[in-house]
């Protein structure tokens, strides 16, 4: 475990020295984007997707930890970014996996990020081997395929593919924090850099929040361990 931790730290260190986007630029993006979303909600609440309001509240409050937003924000965090998959749905999803894998030669199985996040939150050791194998497969896939990685099969729209990819980036961050295996933080940083460079201001609220929460979690971890 120590060897894995050291390898992850070295990878992150190398990542910080290459052509990656500076934390200062990402923090500025987070601050500006989160404040813009809050203003949009304040001035046009009827045009803001209701299901996104709790997630906006959560990222706003998390951004306060980095000093990015008004600490007096009191938005409600009740509800979910998307409906949490039930235990039954997780079983159905796992049973439907081709050869029990979240990745096939044709691409990424739909909802992989959401389902693995849910499994990480469930204290059930019977899932450990599946989660470990799935995460390792995903990380290798991102490292090898790079910008062409994580193409869903069957194909999804550009917007849906974007959200699937940044669910994986967020998943990598959560796992990196829990396991102290910073190889996964390095993988998340790659996905987030590519996403940041491709981001457009006319993106939907859901697309924007999927990127924001992944970058925010990444920056929180960097501040915690390297700040």
C-alpha positions, 0 to 999 in steps of 0.5 A: 500500500505504501508503494502504491501511495508513493507511486501515486504521489510521484505521478501527481507531482509529474502531472503538476510539472507538465502542460496541465492546467494550473490550479489557479485557473481551475479555481477561477473557473470554479468560482466564476461558474458556481456564482453564475449558476447561483445568479441564474437560479436566483433571477430565473428559478423557473428556468433552472432544472429542479433536479440540479438545485441540490447539487448546486447547493452542495458544490457551492458549500464545498467551494466555501472550503476553498474560499471560493463562494459566499460563506453565508450561502444557505441553499438546500442540499436535499435531493440528489444530482440524479436519482440514486440507483436502488440496490435492486437496480445495481443488481440488475446492472451488474447482472447485465454486464458483458462478461461481468466487466464495465468495459468491453471492446466496444466501450463503456457500459452505461451508468458505470460511474453512478453505479460504482459510486453507489457501491463505494458508499455501501459497506459490503465486502462482497463488492470489493473485488468487483469494485477494485477490478473495475476501477483498475480497468477504467484507470488503465483505459483512460491512461491508454486511450487518453482523449478517446477514452470512455466512449459509451456502448451503445453510443450516447449523445455528446451531452450524455457522454460528457456526463458519463465521463465526468461521473468517472472523473468524480468516481476516481477522486472519491476513490483516491481520497478513500484509498490514498491511491493517488494514481486515481487522482492523476487519472481524474486530473487528466479527464478534468483537464480534457473536459475543461479545455472542451467546455463551452459556456452554452453547456447545459446546467447538468453538463456544467455541474458534472464538470464542476463537481469533478474539478472541485473534488480534485482541487479539494484533495490537492489542497488537503494533501499538497496545500 
